[in-house]
Amino acid sequence: MSAHTLLHIDGHLVRVKTGSSVAAALRVADGGGMGAARTSVTRQPRAPFCGMGVCQECRVLVDGRRRLACQTVCAEGMRVETTE
Ligand code: FES
């Protein structure tokens, strides 16, 4: 098993440690920033908060299907889209 996994986030290639969650990959893609997963109805950025599948703030599309970033492990070639 490779030590790293490559995936796409909003069309950008991102390299993370194998076994990382998509929530962690969002932060890597954001240069260690908040790693927004979506925007709220008032256009505010929303990022993973609880990290355990409760708050629903980390909703993204993974290969076209709605997923929780904190509950999804990155896979090689995965395509993640942040949402509105
Ligand atoms: S961070 Fe709360 S559900 Fe994913």
Residues whose N, C-alpha, C, O or C-beta is under 5 A from the ligand:
A	BS01	FES	P48 F49 C50 G51 M52 G53 V54 C55 Q56 E57 C58 L68 C70
